[in-house]
Amino acid sequence: SEPGPTGENVGHFKGAKATGGRELAGGGSSFVIWQSHHSMGDGVSLLNLLSQALDSRKKKPADEVDSSRLGTGSLKTALALQAALEVPSLAVSNFFARADKSVFRAPLPSGVSGRKRLGLSRLVPVGAVKELARAQSTSVNAVLVAAATLALRERLEQRGAEVPKSLKAWTPIVTRRPEAAWRMENEFVVAVASFPVGLPDALPTNPGKFSQRKGSVALPDDQEGAGARAVLKHAASSLSALKYSAVPFALGFIARGTHALMPEALSAPLLQFVADKATLLFSSLPGPTEPVLWKLGTSGRAVKSISFWSPVRSQVGMSVCSFSYCGQLSLTILTDEAVDRSPQAICDCFATAL
């Protein structure tokens, strides 16, 4: 949460060992923290840099990334024209949109504290999440957003807080072409997704009771699963509207145009004013499907697990990120202490909701 040193590298490693003979969740006894600045590249670029730097076996680390999960692809002429037409209405609606009201937003006038806390869910097989998505005729990201929505609602209820109708979440959408070569760059736009925590029937379900099974996926009965399915339907509709529309590109035009046409003294606070209306940042990043080796001289040891926490900016005090590695998926949550002091509780709720 502190600014990096001026004139030095914007990425660095820290190493440590688990204390007291304990074994870490991923099965190892030591861990490495890599902290980097977003100016180096987006999550996909940084992930490929990490994989290539650590493991000399991986000549083309980008081949491991499932591009179909990442975003909208290249910008076609028709879509660009549509995005240009969307700019005026989107600029006005985003400027005058109401800010979220929930305990997950930093209190004013004090704002965020700058002290961060981290949460990490238990590992879930990626194959099981994909099977669940197929069973419900939807996408993996829709399943993850729905489970995160139910987890956030349950956390609000644990704290005895009022549950709003929905929460705004800034969602990065990759815009590079799937076949394009991976470079150290930021090729994404940020759009707003809705987390419907306040759907009338979005009640936490009892994970211990199931009436039927389809394959290896446990399906709740109609009464218990109604709320979860309603949230899932809303999440699928919201993400589909973003992924296949001109809205993300129009928002990108607005952000770039604001930077280009206004002095920084005006553009920075204006974009911050709009960004602060949201409660959280949500991102989904597919990682390597095979173990990465940590090189030690002429040999190497397999990295047991990788966790990825997304950064937040301005007064947004929460980031929610799904990350997969070697067929296992986890949810990581970063919160400012002024927003929630126990992000691990949300991660535990996510595993239950999923």
For each residue, the residues with C-beta under 8 A, 3 or more apart:
1: 114 115 116 336
2: 114
3:
4: 8 10 37
5: 8
6:
7:
8: 4 5
9: 12
10: 4 36 37 39 40
11: 34 35 36 37 40
12: 9 34 35 36
13: 32 33 34
14: 32 33 34 35
15: 30 31 32 33
16: 30 31 32 33
17: 29 30 31
18: 21 22 23 24 28 29 30 31
19: 22
20:
21: 18
22: 18 19 29
23: 18 27 28 29
24: 18 27 28 29 30 31 304 305
25: 120 122 123 305
26: 304 305
27: 23 24 304 305
28: 18 23 24 31 303 304 305
29: 17 18 22 23 24
30: 15 16 17 18 24
31: 15 16 17 18 24 28
32: 13 14 15 16 294
33: 13 14 15 16
34: 11 12 13 14 50
35: 11 12 14
36: 10 11 12 40 46
37: 4 10 11 40
38: 41 42 186 311
39: 10 186
40: 10 11 36 37 45 46 49 184
41: 38 44 45 46 49 183 184 185 186
42: 38 45 46 172 174 185 186 187 188
43: 46 47 172 283 285 308 310
44: 41 47 48 65 70 174 182 285
45: 40 41 42 48 49 182 183 184 185 186
46: 36 40 41 42 43 49 50
47: 43 44 50 51 61 65 285 287 288 308
48: 44 45 51 52 61 62 65 182
49: 40 41 45 46 52 53 184
50: 34 46 47 53 54 292
51: 47 48 54 55 58 61 64 288 292
52: 48 49 55 58 61
53: 49 50
54: 50 51 292 293 294 295 303
55: 51 52 58 61 292 293 295 300
56: 293 295
57: 293
58: 51 52 55 61 64 288 292
59:
60: 63
61: 47 48 51 52 55 58 64 65 182 288
62: 48 65 181 182
63: 60
64: 51 58 61 288 289 290
65: 44 47 48 61 62 70 182 286
66: 69 70 286
67: 70 178
68: 178
69: 66 140 141 284 286
70: 44 65 66 67 174 178 286
71: 173 174 175 176 188 243 248
72: 75 173 174 175 243 244 248 249
73: 175 177 178
74: 175 176 177
75: 72 79 80 83 175 249
76: 79 80
77: 80 81
78: 81 82
79: 75 76 82 83 246 249
80: 75 76 77 83 84 246 249
81: 77 78 84 85
82: 78 79 85 86 246
83: 75 79 80 86 87 246 247 249 250 252 253
84: 80 81 87 250 253
85: 81 82 88 246
86: 82 83 89 90 246 247 250
87: 83 84 90 91 250 253 254 257
88: 85 91 92
89: 86 92 93
90: 86 87 93 94 247 250 251 254
91: 87 88 94 95 254
92: 88 89 95 96
93: 89 90 96 97
94: 90 91 97 192 251 254 274 277
95: 91 92 273 274
96: 92 93
97: 93 94 274 277
98: 101 277
99: 105 276 277
100: 104 105 164 167 168 277 278 279
101: 98 105 164
102: 105 156 161 162 164 167 279
103: 156 159 161 162 339 340
104: 100 152 156 167 279 280 317 318 339 340
105: 99 100 101 102 279 315 317 339
106: 110 111 112 113 315 317 336 338 339
107: 110 111 338
108: 111
109:
110: 106 107 113 338
111: 106 107 108 315 338
112: 106 315 317 336 338 339
113: 106 110 336 337 338
114: 1 2 336
115: 1 336 337
116: 1 334 335 336 337
117: 334 335 336 337 340 341 342 343
118: 309 332 333 334 343
119: 332 333 334 335 342 343 344 345 346 347
120: 25 307 330 331 332 333 344 347
121: 124 330 331 332 347 348 350 351
122: 25 330 351
123: 25 305 328 329 330
124: 121 128 129 328 329 330 351 354
125: 128 129 327 328 329
126: 129 130 324 327 328 329
127: 130 131 327
128: 124 125 131 132 216 217
129: 124 125 126 132 133 140 143 144 329 354
130: 126 127 133 134 140
131: 127 128 134 135 215 216 217
132: 128 129 135 136 143 217 354
133: 129 130 136 138 139 140 142 143
134: 130 131 137
135: 131 132 214 215 217 219
136: 132 133 143 229 232
137: 134
138: 133 142 143 232 236
139: 133 142 143 236 239 240
140: 69 129 130 133 143 144 284
141: 69 144 145 239 284 322
142: 133 138 139 145 146 232 235 236 239 240
143: 129 132 133 136 138 139 140 146 147 232 235 354
144: 129 140 141 147 148 284 322 331
145: 141 142 148 149 193 195 235 238 239 282
146: 142 143 149 150 228 231 232 234 235 353
147: 143 144 150 151 331 350 353 354
148: 144 145 151 152 195 282 320 322 331 350 353
149: 145 146 152 153 195 196 197 202 231 235
150: 146 147 153 154 202 204 205 227 228 231 349 350 353
151: 147 148 154 155 331 346 347 349 350 352 353
152: 104 148 149 155 156 167 195 197 346 349
153: 149 150 156 157 163 197 198 202 204
154: 150 151 157 158 204 349 352 353
155: 151 152 158 159 340 345 346 349
156: 102 103 104 152 153 159 161 162 163 197
157: 153 154 160 161 163 204
158: 154 155 345
159: 103 155 156
160: 157
161: 102 103 156 157
162: 102 103 156
163: 153 156 157 197 198
164: 100 101 102 167 197 198
165: 196 197 198
166: 194 195 196 197 198
167: 100 102 104 152 164 194 195 197 278 279 280
168: 100 192 193 194 195 277 278 279 280
169: 192 193 194 195 278 279 280 281 282 320
170: 190 191 192 193 275 278 280 281 282 316
171: 190 191 192 193 239 242 281 282 283
172: 42 43 188 189 190 281 283
173: 71 72 188 189 190 191 242 243 248
174: 42 44 70 71 72 187 188
175: 71 72 73 74 75 187 188 189 248 249 252
176: 71 74 180 185 187
177: 73 74 180
178: 67 68 70 73
179:
180: 176 177
181: 62
182: 44 45 48 61 62 65
183: 41 45
184: 40 41 45 49
185: 41 42 45 176
186: 38 39 41 42 45
187: 42 174 175 176
188: 42 71 172 173 174 175
189: 172 173 175 248 249 251 252 255
190: 170 171 172 173 248 251 255
191: 170 171 173 242 247 248 251
192: 94 168 169 170 171 278
193: 145 168 169 170 171 238 239 242 282
194: 166 167 168 169 234 238
195: 145 148 149 152 166 167 168 169 235 279 280 282
196: 149 165 166 199 202 230 231 234 235
197: 149 152 153 156 163 164 165 166 167 202
198: 153 163 164 165 166 202
199: 196 202 227 230 231 234
200:
201: 226 227 230
202: 149 150 153 196 197 198 199 227 228 230 231
203: 227
204: 150 153 154 157 227 349 352 353
205: 150 220 224 225 227 228 353
206: 209 220 224
207: 352 353
208:
209: 206 220 221 224
210: 213 218 219 220 221
211: 219 220 221 224
212: 219 221
213: 210 216 217 218 219
214: 135 217 219
215: 131 135
216: 128 131 213
217: 128 131 132 135 213 214
218: 210 213
219: 135 210 211 212 213 214 225
220: 205 206 209 210 211 224 225 228
221: 209 210 211 212 224 225
222: 225 226
223: 226
224: 205 206 209 211 220 221
225: 205 219 220 221 222 228 229
226: 201 222 223 229 230
227: 150 199 201 202 203 204 205 230 231
228: 146 150 202 205 220 225 231 232 353
229: 136 225 226 232 233
230: 196 199 201 202 226 227 233 234
231: 146 149 150 196 199 202 227 228 234 235
232: 136 138 142 143 146 228 229 235 236
233: 229 230 236 237
234: 146 194 196 199 230 231 237 238
235: 142 143 145 146 149 195 196 231 232 238 239
236: 138 139 142 232 233 239 240
237: 233 234 240 241
238: 145 193 194 234 235 241 242
239: 139 141 142 145 171 193 235 236 242 243
240: 139 142 236 237 243 244
241: 237 238 244 245 247
242: 171 173 191 193 238 239 245 247 248
243: 71 72 173 239 240 248
244: 72 240 241
245: 241 242 248
246: 79 80 82 83 85 86 249 250
247: 83 86 90 191 241 242 250 251
248: 71 72 173 175 189 190 191 242 243 245 251 252
249: 72 75 79 80 83 175 189 246 252 253
250: 83 84 86 87 90 246 247 253 254
251: 90 94 189 190 191 247 248 254 255
252: 83 175 189 248 249 255 256
253: 83 84 87 249 250 256 257
254: 87 90 91 94 250 251 257 258
255: 189 190 251 252 258 259 271
256: 252 253 259 260
257: 87 253 254 260 261
258: 254 255 261 262 267 270 271
259: 255 256 262 264 267
260: 256 257
261: 257 258
262: 258 259 266 267 270
263: 266 267
264: 259 267 268
265: 268 269
266: 262 263 269 270
267: 258 259 262 263 264 270 271
268: 264 265 271 272
269: 265 266 272 273
270: 258 262 266 267 273 274
271: 255 258 267 268 274 275
272: 268 269 275 276 314 315
273: 95 269 270 276 277
274: 94 95 97 270 271 277
275: 170 271 272 278 313 314 316
276: 99 272 273 314 315 316
277: 94 97 98 99 100 168 273 274
278: 100 167 168 169 170 192 275 281 316
279: 100 102 104 105 167 168 169 195 316 318
280: 104 167 168 169 170 195 312 316 317 318 319 320
281: 169 170 171 172 278 310 312 316 318 319 320
282: 145 148 169 170 171 193 195 319 320 321
283: 43 171 172 310 319 320 321 322
284: 69 140 141 144 321 322 323
285: 43 44 47 308 321 322 323 324
286: 65 66 69 70 323 324
287: 47 306 308 323 324 325 326
288: 47 51 58 61 64 291 292 306 325 326
289: 64 326 327
290: 64 326
291: 288 302 303 304 326
292: 50 51 54 55 58 288 302 303 306
293: 54 55 56 57 300 301 302 303
294: 32 54 300 301 302 303
295: 54 55 56 299 300
296: 299 300 301
297:
298:
299: 295 296
300: 55 293 294 295 296
301: 293 294 296
302: 291 292 293 294
303: 28 54 291 292 293 294 306
304: 24 26 27 28 291
305: 24 25 26 27 28 123 325 326 328
306: 287 288 292 303 323 325
307: 120 323 330 332
308: 43 47 285 287 321 323 332
309: 118 319 321 332 333 334
310: 43 281 283 319 320 321 332 334
311: 38 319 334
312: 280 281 316 317 318 319 334 336
313: 275 316
314: 272 275 276
315: 105 106 111 112 272 276
316: 170 275 276 278 279 280 281 312 313 319
317: 104 105 106 112 280 312 335 336 338 339 340
318: 104 279 280 281 312 333 334 335 336 339 340 343
319: 280 281 282 283 309 310 311 312 316 333 334
320: 148 169 280 281 282 283 310 331 332 333 346
321: 282 283 284 285 308 309 310 331 332 333 334
322: 141 144 148 283 284 285 329 330 331 332
323: 284 285 286 287 306 307 308 329 330 332
324: 126 285 286 287 327 328 329 330
325: 287 288 305 306 328
326: 287 288 289 290 291 305
327: 125 126 127 289 324
328: 123 124 125 126 305 324 325
329: 123 124 125 126 129 322 323 324
330: 120 121 122 123 124 307 322 323 324
331: 120 121 144 147 148 151 320 321 322 347 350 351
332: 118 119 120 121 307 308 309 310 320 321 322 323 347
333: 118 119 120 309 318 319 320 321 343 344 346 347
334: 116 117 118 119 309 310 311 312 318 319 321 343
335: 116 117 119 317 318 339 340 341 343
336: 1 106 112 113 114 115 116 117 312 317 318 339
337: 113 115 116 117 340 341
338: 106 107 110 111 112 113 317
339: 103 104 105 106 112 317 318 335 336
340: 103 104 117 155 317 318 335 337 343 345 346
341: 117 335 337
342: 117 119 345 346
343: 117 118 119 318 333 334 335 340 346 347
344: 119 120 333 347 348
345: 119 155 158 340 342 348 349
346: 119 151 152 155 320 333 340 342 343 349 350
347: 119 120 121 151 331 332 333 343 344 350 351
348: 121 344 345 351 352
349: 150 151 152 154 155 204 345 346 352 353
350: 121 147 148 150 151 331 346 347 353 354
351: 121 122 124 331 347 348 354
352: 151 154 204 207 348 349
353: 146 147 148 150 151 154 204 205 207 228 349 350
354: 124 129 132 143 147 350 351
